[in-house]
Amino acid sequence: MKTRHLISQVAGLLALATTHSFAESPPEGFTSLFDGKDFSGWRAENPHDYVKLRDAKKIAAKRKKDLEVFPVHWQIKDGVIINDGHGPYLCTEKDYGDVEFLVDFRLDANSDSGIYMRGTPQVQIWDTREEAGKWKHGADKGSGGLWNNKGAGAGKHPLVHADKPIGEWNRLRIRQIGSRTWVWLNDKLVVDGVYMQNFWKRDRPLAKLGPIILQTHGAPVAWRNIAVREILPVEADKILAEAASGDGWVSLFDGSSTKGWKMQVADGFKVIDGALVGGKGAMYYDKKAFSDFKLALEFKLPPGGNNGLLIRYPGKGNGSYVGMCELQVLDDTADKYKDLDERQFHGSAYGMIAAHRGYLRPVGEWNHQIVTVQGSRIQVELNGVPILDGDLRKVKQFMENKAHPGIKLTEGFIGFAGHGDLVSFRNIRVKDLAAKAAHKAAAPGALLTPTVSTPAAQPEPRVIDLGDDVDEEQMRLTKLIRERILKQVEKDAHKATPAEGSQGKATPAEGSQGKAYTEELDNGVSFEMLPVKGGSFRWQGDQADDVIEATISPFWMGKYEVTWEEYEPFMITELPREKDGQVVDFMRETIEDDGKLMARPTPPYHPMTYGMPREGHPAVSMTQHAANKYCQWLSYKTGHFYRLPTEAEWEYACRAGSTTKFSWGDDAAKAGEYALIGGDASSTYDLPGQKKPNAWGFYDMHGNVLEWTLDQHVDNRLKHFGNKAQKDPWVIATKAYPHVTKGGYWQQDIEAISSAARHPSRPDWKASDPQSPKSLWYHTDTPWLGMRLVRPANIPSLEEMYRAWNSGVAEDGEMAAYR
């Protein structure tokens, strides 16, 4: 992209007056980007406009128009840049990489703007008062956050609120090394070394270079004292090393000897000028084997240099295969490597997962790298940029189809592969994460024991350890919905509750027992919920040795499966959405109703009824993720907490007190009275409730359509939970497949519909989906898969509520965090 001096194109129209260039001289080492007189060194450009343009004539026409309107919206007065909130953005002509950036800004009422680093949105600044109407987007937390970041710990919101009152000047300091970003607002740290994510290409790290941009966003902002300092590699490495130091970090190399290290070839590595240089044969630290750890080091490559980091190496053999993996250390720029498999370039898990390229420093310069190994997941950060994040468990295709027998190793040595080139390593240090994990509570999937509910009072809700896997926006929405639910409980408490078994419109108070109710939606559709009293039962699996004594807390369950009339208002949305179901970013701030911000399905590629009847029939073919998000949306709409049933709840309600193979008994000959099954290729599902209900009044628990549950599928639940009796057991999902579905469907045989029968979900349920990556929302090959709702009698904890709506995520190459 060509850059031009804006001042030379619009002459003196842009500079109105000036009295000074800097209120204070720039700090030592900084270069002023604004002299208080004109816009030299800047251009007019909104990257959101240009990214959509491909035709050179259209780009030229857009540039011409931007130059024409620029003076209307951007002016200089008394040494201050003033923007009226409109027009193109102000963009540096020069592209920057590792920098420290300073700017003062002053906001008017309702102002909203940001600073783009490397051309990427953004460090957020805005009016943080409630009356500005932006609290629903997080403005109450303050300015300075990386607002377009997604996921847990992503720095979307600042650590502290540090804004000065509207009309006063604020000082912003931004430091960026690779993707790592630190932000200080008025001398308070608000973002601490978080990766800024690539807004333009979510599956790639931040660009290596890009312009600094001042955004226009609808309301006036004033700017002054703009300066930048480029950070050289030596300083960058010191800063990155400080971020990987402190408690728990241990040095593995003293800079003068190979003490603690074992070489497979004598003198294969030598200590030269404080660095390990080598080498021939593998070399590994044999004083301790590690399982989960962080490894930080610096390395320097000669031209064409080749080595590797050995991860969980057993001490002998080819570390690329007999160890968990070898992480490549390689001069990607060497011509002799141009035809390598992409899984052989620097940072890649050799032969298994490719790393992002283009972030190595020039040959002969030191690089800083951090490797994180947790279970089968490996992350690599190079010079502040996350270049690899992959799970070796999920690798299906290996380079040259060679097996990696060490891939499942859970422990081993840290080392270097050798390969004969003189690659240098120094400042090698490790942090043992396994020791830290040993102090944590139960393993993922284990549940804290809840208090058994009673009609008289709400028990203390169980709290689930979410770990680091928390999406900040999803947690915000969960908190908001939970507050709505608590308020609705107060309203419900004052309503008259219907007599037991009646189907009145009044809603029972939370925690009450034995009251059925009808939920009416705002589109005139309603559905019935029947009570299930708490109790214990023998939870019988498919295997003889898979029986668990389970105690279930009271809940309501849908009398029928969810129908298209209930589901389609959620599935069909009028707002444009990203593939993850999130409203496109440029529209989010114009939306007042938080319910519209919830993730909703993108349009299906074909009618999801597959030519079958629609009116009154069960909704089908949604993924478990879609079903969970429907429950979240419905909870927001109604003020009542809805989710999918756990597998134990589903089976408890299906059995309805029975201990037989089917809810009606063991006589398969009676199946036709209770279940729609055995259909041929031309058959379809039926309207709910055409067969007899079970003893507790639930229809179609056997046959018609298969139903989602909330649980991850495990082969043997007794082995998973242990021999002790379980209260409200739930195998919380930790991976994409398989999850448990229950009940069987209209084309299956009698064995598939027993109360105990389990049907694990499979990736090929999306086989005919034409998208790449495949949809988060539709299982395109399951016209027989639906769902049924549950509402616990007792309000769960925030954490449990969050996890119930944020599990069952798909993999298949889709994004890792879901809204």
Secondary structure as GFF3:
##gff-version 3
##sequence-region A 1 819
A	DSSP	alpha_helix	6	10	.	.	.	ID=ss1
A	DSSP	three_ten_helix	11	13	.	.	.	ID=ss2
A	DSSP	beta_strand	31	32	.	.	.	ID=ss3
A	DSSP	beta_strand	42	44	.	.	.	ID=ss4
A	DSSP	alpha_helix	47	50	.	.	.	ID=ss5
A	DSSP	alpha_helix	56	73	.	.	.	ID=ss6
A	DSSP	beta_strand	74	77	.	.	.	ID=ss7
A	DSSP	beta_strand	80	83	.	.	.	ID=ss8
A	DSSP	beta_strand	90	92	.	.	.	ID=ss9
A	DSSP	beta_strand	99	107	.	.	.	ID=ss10
A	DSSP	beta_strand	112	117	.	.	.	ID=ss11
A	DSSP	beta_strand	120	126	.	.	.	ID=ss12
A	DSSP	three_ten_helix	130	132	.	.	.	ID=ss13
A	DSSP	three_ten_helix	135	137	.	.	.	ID=ss14
A	DSSP	three_ten_helix	139	141	.	.	.	ID=ss15
A	DSSP	beta_strand	169	177	.	.	.	ID=ss16
A	DSSP	beta_strand	180	185	.	.	.	ID=ss17
A	DSSP	beta_strand	188	195	.	.	.	ID=ss18
A	DSSP	beta_strand	213	214	.	.	.	ID=ss19
A	DSSP	beta_strand	221	230	.	.	.	ID=ss20
A	DSSP	alpha_helix	233	243	.	.	.	ID=ss21
A	DSSP	beta_strand	249	251	.	.	.	ID=ss22
A	DSSP	beta_strand	261	263	.	.	.	ID=ss23
A	DSSP	beta_strand	269	272	.	.	.	ID=ss24
A	DSSP	beta_strand	275	278	.	.	.	ID=ss25
A	DSSP	beta_strand	283	290	.	.	.	ID=ss26
A	DSSP	beta_strand	293	300	.	.	.	ID=ss27
A	DSSP	beta_strand	306	313	.	.	.	ID=ss28
A	DSSP	alpha_helix	319	322	.	.	.	ID=ss29
A	DSSP	beta_strand	325	330	.	.	.	ID=ss30
A	DSSP	three_ten_helix	335	337	.	.	.	ID=ss31
A	DSSP	three_ten_helix	342	344	.	.	.	ID=ss32
A	DSSP	beta_strand	366	374	.	.	.	ID=ss33
A	DSSP	beta_strand	377	382	.	.	.	ID=ss34
A	DSSP	beta_strand	385	391	.	.	.	ID=ss35
A	DSSP	three_ten_helix	392	394	.	.	.	ID=ss36
A	DSSP	three_ten_helix	399	401	.	.	.	ID=ss37
A	DSSP	three_ten_helix	405	408	.	.	.	ID=ss38
A	DSSP	beta_strand	412	416	.	.	.	ID=ss39
A	DSSP	beta_strand	423	432	.	.	.	ID=ss40
A	DSSP	alpha_helix	433	437	.	.	.	ID=ss41
A	DSSP	alpha_helix	472	493	.	.	.	ID=ss42
A	DSSP	beta_strand	517	520	.	.	.	ID=ss43
A	DSSP	beta_strand	526	532	.	.	.	ID=ss44
A	DSSP	beta_strand	535	540	.	.	.	ID=ss45
A	DSSP	beta_strand	547	552	.	.	.	ID=ss46
A	DSSP	beta_strand	555	558	.	.	.	ID=ss47
A	DSSP	alpha_helix	564	571	.	.	.	ID=ss48
A	DSSP	alpha_helix	585	588	.	.	.	ID=ss49
A	DSSP	alpha_helix	594	597	.	.	.	ID=ss50
A	DSSP	alpha_helix	624	638	.	.	.	ID=ss51
A	DSSP	alpha_helix	647	655	.	.	.	ID=ss52
A	DSSP	three_ten_helix	668	670	.	.	.	ID=ss53
A	DSSP	alpha_helix	671	674	.	.	.	ID=ss54
A	DSSP	beta_strand	706	712	.	.	.	ID=ss55
A	DSSP	alpha_helix	717	721	.	.	.	ID=ss56
A	DSSP	beta_strand	726	727	.	.	.	ID=ss57
A	DSSP	beta_strand	739	742	.	.	.	ID=ss58
A	DSSP	three_ten_helix	750	753	.	.	.	ID=ss59
A	DSSP	beta_strand	759	760	.	.	.	ID=ss60
A	DSSP	three_ten_helix	763	766	.	.	.	ID=ss61
A	DSSP	beta_strand	785	786	.	.	.	ID=ss62
A	DSSP	beta_strand	790	792	.	.	.	ID=ss63
A	DSSP	alpha_helix	798	805	.	.	.	ID=ss64
###
